[in-house]
């Protein structure tokens, strides 16, 4: 009886985990593209980083090819800088949103 319950519950419990990558593939790809670009841009700016600025990323899916990525730089509790990007994952293009 325990084996039967296990066989029934196992696919129900682990099926959403297996499909998570498919559901969030646009966001994951957009984040990867922006992180690579953001890392290259930050390496080209040779400055002393005394405040230990740490970026955090947020991706919001618009459709099957497009997402918006927001990059927020913080030093502890203080928000230093916020940038937004429109990312086309299909064409692998990144456009900075100017506020």
N, C-alpha and C positions, 0 to 999 in steps of 0.2 A: 504494500500500500504506500509506503514511504517513497519507493522508487517511482511509482506512478505519479504521485504529487510532485516529486522533483522534476520528472520529465515534462510535466505540464507547466510548472512555474518557471523553470530555467529559461525557456525562450521568451517568456513574458518579461522577465526581469532584465535580461541582457540585450534584448533586441533594440531598445532605444539607445543604448550606449554604442552599439555597432553602427547605427545610422546617424549619430551626432556629427561626425565629420562631413557627411553629405549635406546635412541641414545647414551647417555653418561654413561651408567651403568658400563662399564669396567673402565672408568676413575674415576668415583665416588668411586667404590669399591677399586681400587688401591690407591687412595688418602687416604681413610679411613684406609686401612691396614698400609700404611707408617706412617700416623699421629699417630696411636696407638703405633707403634714400636718406632717412633722418640720421643714420649712423655715418654715412659718407659726408653729409653736410656738417655734422658736428666735429668730425675728424679734420675737416678742412679749416675750421675756425680754431686757430692755435691760441688759446687763452688759458690763463691759470684758473682752474676750477676750484675756488676756495670754498664755495657755498655747498658743494656736493649736490648739484642739481640732478634730479631723477625724473625722467619722463614716464608718463603713464598714458596708455593708449585705449581708445574706445572706438569700436567699429559698429556702424549701423547699416544694415543691408537695405538698399533701395529697390533693386530688382536682381535678375539673374547675372548681370554683368557689372552693376554699379554699387558702390558703397561709399559712405562718408566716414572718414577716420578723423578723430580729434586727438591731438597730442597735447597734453598738459604737463608743463615742467613745474615741479615743486621742490621747495627746500623745506623739509619738515611739514609744517602746516601752511606755509605761505605759497600761494600760486604765483609763479614768476612769469610764465608765458603760456599762452594757449594758441594753437594753430589748428586749422581745419583743412582737410584735403578731400576732394572728390576723386575717387579712384575707379577707373574702368579696368576691371580684372581681365576681361576678354582681350582688350588691346594692350594691357599692361601699361596704362597711362595714368599719371598722377597730376592733378591740377590743384594748386593751392587756392583756397578760398580767402579772398581779401575782405576783411570786415571794415 
